[in-house]
Amino acid sequence: MKFVDEAVIDVAAGHGGAGCVSFRREKFIPFGGPNGGDGGRGGSVWAVADRNINTLIDYRYARRHEARNGEAGRGSDQFGAAGLDIELRMPVGTIVRDAEGGEPLVELLEHAQRALLVKGGDGGFGNLHFKSSTNRSPRQKTPGWPGEAKKLKLELRVLADVGLLGMPNAGKSTLIAAISNARPKIADYPFTTLHPNLGVVRVGPEQSFVVADIPGLIEGASEGAGLGHQFLRHLQRTRLLLHIVDAAPFDEGVDPVQQARAIVAELKKYDPGLAAKPRWLVFNKLDMVPPEERESRVKDYVRRLRFKGPVFSISALAREGLQPLVEAIYRDIAKQAREAPLPDPRFDRAGEGATGAQGDVAHA
């Protein structure tokens, strides 16, 4: 199964059924009067959030979704049956936009949340509807009203508390695998991660947070270098960004400080609001640095970056320094949750779409 975070679909509600012109005809009842019923309403199309779905792949191949029309009215005071509604199940975190104008219509943030996408047309009136003291044998009826139809763009942004950010091969996938039960692909070549991965980190009883790992950024991503900016949208709902820096790059000519600055520059090009989120520096792969040089090397990097926020030194592979990092993250997220809820992201800048391999949500 592929990871699909964007799709365009057409939805159409059912038309209302037409009304009926009919008169009561029975023996010994010469003037039975009108008995034509109204038409049934057309079916509507609803969006339903489902936490058991992690991708929009179902809507990449099934693009047309139509509800059934309402039945026409019949004689003997019989109204037409209403058309059945249809429900489109989507991942939690899906934003539904108008495909033409791009404005957001609804956002699915909670499991089982329902939202009306297009409304079915009302049924037409039968001649039973028009009888009166002055119009005892009406022959008027009305057709059913048409149902709504729209072209919609679906955009998925994963729901996570913490986002991992960094160059390819900085150790993001190793870190999420070490602190959660997520099992992303890990290898010694760039761009091993081709899709977002989610992991639930357990800190204690009823204490947890969700981490999102996205493919690495490189300088020039705004011009399409590497995988570009196509997955940065999945960090727009996070409360905290962990900037993973490779403290011991294989190539001695690579400067981690320059790489860190390049990441920040790409964030600002994509979305200044995302660049303004709280960001912590996490220096990884310290197991490859001699113990006597670790502290001085990290201090030198921080000084050159002029970074004022929290700084952590870890080795995700050797699992060193992870517990203090996890506990600090949980305290900060809990504090933010108490002080203010997450901002409404419906009017954030929309990123570009992407496809990749499916990532599972792991529960530690």
C-alpha positions in Angstrom: 0.0 0.0 0.0 1.3 3.5 -0.9 1.2 6.5 1.3 -0.9 9.1 -0.4 -1.5 12.5 1.3 -3.4 14.3 -1.5 -6.3 13.5 -3.8 -8.9 15.2 -6.0 -12.4 13.8 -6.1 -15.8 14.6 -7.5 -18.8 14.2 -5.3 -22.5 14.5 -6.3 -25.6 14.3 -4.2 -28.7 12.7 -5.4 -31.6 14.6 -7.1 -34.9 14.8 -5.4 -37.7 12.7 -6.8 -40.6 14.3 -8.8 -44.0 14.7 -7.4 -47.0 12.7 -8.6 -50.4 13.8 -10.1 -53.0 11.2 -9.0 -56.6 11.1 -8.0 -58.4 8.6 -5.8 -60.5 6.2 -7.9 -62.7 3.8 -5.9 -66.2 2.4 -6.3 -68.9 4.5 -4.7 -66.4 7.4 -4.2 -67.0 9.6 -7.3 -64.9 12.5 -6.0 -62.0 11.0 -4.2 -59.8 14.0 -4.6 -56.0 14.3 -5.2 -53.7 11.7 -3.6 -50.4 12.2 -5.5 -47.5 12.1 -3.0 -44.3 14.1 -2.9 -40.9 12.9 -4.2 -38.2 11.7 -1.9 -35.1 13.7 -1.2 -31.8 12.8 -2.8 -29.0 11.2 -0.8 -26.2 13.4 0.6 -22.5 12.7 0.8 -20.8 12.9 4.1 -17.1 12.8 5.2 -16.3 10.7 8.3 -13.0 10.7 10.2 -11.7 7.2 10.8 -8.5 6.7 13.0 -8.0 3.2 11.4 -7.2 4.8 8.1 -3.7 6.3 7.5 -3.8 7.3 3.8 -5.9 8.8 1.1 -5.1 6.0 -1.4 -8.7 4.9 -1.7 -9.5 8.3 -3.3 -6.6 8.3 -5.7 -8.2 5.6 -7.8 -11.9 6.0 -7.0 -12.5 9.7 -7.8 -16.3 9.8 -8.5 -18.7 9.4 -5.6 -22.5 9.8 -6.3 -25.4 9.4 -3.9 -28.7 7.9 -5.1 -31.6 9.9 -6.3 -34.9 10.1 -4.4 -37.8 8.1 -5.7 -40.8 9.8 -7.4 -44.0 10.1 -5.5 -46.9 7.7 -6.2 -50.6 7.7 -5.9 -52.6 6.6 -2.8 -50.8 9.3 -0.7 -47.5 7.5 -1.1 -44.3 9.7 -0.8 -41.2 8.6 -2.6 -38.4 7.0 -0.6 -35.4 9.1 0.1 -32.1 8.3 -1.5 -29.4 6.7 0.7 -26.7 8.9 2.0 -23.1 7.7 1.4 -20.2 8.2 3.8 -16.6 8.7 2.7 -14.2 7.5 5.4 -11.0 9.5 5.6 -8.0 9.6 7.9 -8.1 11.9 11.0 -6.2 15.0 10.0 -7.8 15.4 6.5 -8.5 18.9 5.2 -11.3 19.1 2.5 -10.9 22.0 0.2 -12.8 23.4 -2.8 -10.7 22.3 -5.8 -11.4 25.4 -7.7 -10.9 28.2 -5.2 -8.7 26.3 -2.7 -10.6 27.5 0.4 -11.0 25.0 3.2 -14.5 23.6 3.7 -14.0 21.2 6.6 -11.2 19.7 8.7 -11.5 16.2 10.3 -9.6 16.3 13.6 -11.4 13.7 15.8 -12.4 10.1 15.3 -16.0 9.6 14.0 -16.4 13.3 13.2 -18.9 13.7 10.4 -19.2 16.6 8.0 -21.6 17.2 5.1 -19.9 17.6 1.8 -22.8 18.0 -0.6 -26.6 18.0 0.3 -29.2 16.0 -1.6 -32.0 17.8 -3.4 -35.4 18.0 -1.9 -38.3 16.1 -3.4 -40.9 17.7 -5.6 -44.5 18.3 -4.6 -47.3 16.1 -5.7 -50.8 17.4 -6.4 -51.8 16.4 -2.8 -49.6 19.3 -1.8 -51.7 21.8 -3.8 -55.3 20.9 -2.8 -57.3 23.7 -1.2 -60.9 24.7 -0.8 -60.8 26.6 -4.1 -58.6 24.0 -5.9 -60.2 20.7 -5.3 -58.7 18.8 -8.2 -55.2 20.3 -8.7 -53.1 18.9 -11.5 -49.9 20.7 -10.5 -46.7 19.0 -9.5 -43.1 20.0 -9.3 -39.9 18.2 -10.3 -37.4 17.3 -7.6 -34.6 19.8 -6.8 -31.1 18.9 -8.1 -28.5 17.8 -5.6 -25.2 19.6 -5.1 -22.1 18.6 -6.9 -18.5 19.7 -6.1 -14.9 19.0 -7.0 -12.9 18.6 -3.9 -9.3 18.4 -3.0 -8.3 16.2 0.0 -5.2 17.0 1.9 -3.8 14.9 4.7 -1.7 16.4 7.5 -0.7 13.9 10.1 -1.5 14.7 13.7 1.7 14.6 15.8 3.0 16.5 18.8 6.7 16.5 17.8 8.2 16.7 14.3 11.7 15.4 13.5 13.7 17.7 11.1 17.1 17.3 9.6 19.3 16.4 6.7 19.2 12.9 5.2 21.2 10.4 7.2 21.1 12.6 10.3 19.6 9.7 12.3 15.9 10.7 12.5 14.6 7.2 11.7 17.0 5.6 14.2 15.8 8.0 16.8 12.1 7.4 16.3 12.8 3.6 16.3 14.7 3.9 19.6 12.1 5.9 21.5 8.9 4.3 20.0 7.7 1.1 18.4 7.8 2.6 14.9 9.9 0.6 12.6 11.0 2.8 9.7 13.5 1.7 7.1 17.0 2.4 8.2 20.1 2.2 5.9 23.4 3.9 5.4 22.4 5.9 2.3 20.5 9.2 1.9 16.7 9.4 1.5 16.1 6.1 3.1 12.8 7.6 4.5 10.4 8.2 1.6 7.2 8.8 3.5 6.2 10.2 6.9 6.4 7.7 9.9 4.5 8.1 13.1 5.5 6.7 16.5 3.8 6.9 19.9 6.3 7.5 22.7 5.3 6.2 26.1 6.7 8.2 29.0 4.6 6.7 31.8 1.1 5.5 32.7 -1.3 7.6 30.6 1.6 9.8 29.5 2.6 9.7 25.8 3.1 11.8 22.8 3.3 11.3 19.0 6.4 11.8 17.0 6.4 12.3 13.2 9.5 11.6 11.1 9.5 13.0 7.6 12.1 12.6 4.7 15.2 14.6 5.1 15.6 18.1 3.7 18.6 19.4 1.7 19.6 22.8 0.6 17.6 23.8 -2.4 14.5 21.8 -1.4 12.3 24.9 -2.3 13.5 24.5 -5.9 12.7 20.7 -5.9 16.1 19.4 -4.8 15.9 16.0 -3.1 12.3 15.3 -2.2 11.5 19.0 -2.1 9.0 20.5 0.4 6.3 18.0 -0.3 6.2 16.5 3.2 6.7 19.6 5.3 2.9 20.0 5.6 2.9 17.1 8.1 4.9 19.2 10.6 2.4 22.2 10.6 0.3 20.7 13.4 3.2 19.8 15.7 3.9 21.7 18.9 7.6 21.2 18.8 10.3 20.6 16.2 13.4 18.5 17.0 16.2 19.6 14.7 18.5 16.5 14.4 22.1 17.4 13.6 24.7 14.9 12.6 27.6 15.7 14.9 29.9 13.2 13.2 29.4 13.3 9.4 31.2 10.7 7.4 32.5 13.3 5.0 35.0 15.5 6.8 34.3 18.3 4.4 30.7 18.6 5.6 30.0 21.3 8.1 27.1 20.5 10.4 26.6 24.2 11.2 26.1 25.0 7.5 23.7 22.1 7.2 21.7 23.3 10.2 21.5 26.8 8.7 20.4 25.4 5.4 17.5 23.6 7.0 16.3 26.8 8.8 16.5 28.7 5.5 14.3 26.1 3.8 11.8 26.2 6.6 11.5 30.0 6.2 11.0 29.7 2.4 8.3 27.1 2.8 6.3 28.7 5.7 7.5 31.4 8.1 4.9 30.2 10.6 6.5 26.7 10.6 9.9 28.2 11.0 8.7 30.2 14.1 7.6 27.0 15.9 9.6 26.1 19.0 12.7 24.2 17.8 15.3 22.2 19.8 18.7 21.2 18.7 19.5 17.5 19.1 23.1 16.5 18.2 23.1 12.9 17.2 25.8 10.2 16.7 28.0 11.3 19.6 29.1 7.6 20.0 31.3 8.2 17.0 33.0 11.2 18.7 35.8 10.6 21.2 34.4 11.1 24.7 36.9 13.9 25.5 35.8 15.9 22.4 32.1 15.6 22.7 31.3 18.5 25.0 33.7 20.9 23.3 32.4 20.0 19.8 28.8 20.6 20.8 29.6 23.9 22.5 31.5 25.0 19.3 28.5 24.1 17.1 26.0 25.9 19.4 28.3 29.0 19.5 28.6 29.2 15.8 24.9 28.8 15.3 24.1 31.4 18.0 21.3 29.1 19.1 19.5 30.1 22.3 17.0 27.2 22.7 17.4 23.9 24.4 20.2 21.7 23.2 20.6 17.9 23.7 23.4 15.5 22.9 22.4 11.9 22.2 23.3 8.7 20.4 20.2 7.1 19.0 22.0 4.0 17.9 23.7 3.4 21.3 20.5 4.8 23.1 22.5 7.3 25.1 20.8 10.4 26.4 17.4 9.5 25.2 15.5 9.4 28.5 16.3 13.0 29.5 15.3 14.1 26.0 12.0 12.2 26.1 11.1 13.5 29.5 11.9 17.1 28.6 9.7 16.8 25.5 6.8 15.5 27.4 7.0 18.3 30.0 7.2 20.9 27.3 4.2 19.5 25.4 2.1 19.2 28.5 2.9 22.8 29.4 1.9 24.0 26.0 -1.3 22.0 26.1 -2.2 23.6 29.4 -1.4 27.2 28.3 -3.1 27.1 24.9 -4.6 24.7 22.4 -3.2 24.1 19.0 -3.9 26.9 16.6 -6.5 26.3 13.9 -4.4 25.2 10.9 -7.2 25.4 8.3 -5.8 28.6 6.9 -2.1 27.6 6.9 -0.2 27.5 3.7 -0.8 24.2 1.8 2.2 22.2 0.8 2.6 20.1 -2.3 1.3 16.6 -2.7 3.4 13.4 -2.6 3.3 9.7 -2.8 5.5 7.1 -1.1 5.4 3.8 0.8 2.8 3.4 3.6 3.9 4.2 7.1 2.2 2.5 10.1 1.4 4.2 13.4 3.4 2.3 16.0 2.3 2.0 19.6 5.0 1.6 22.1 
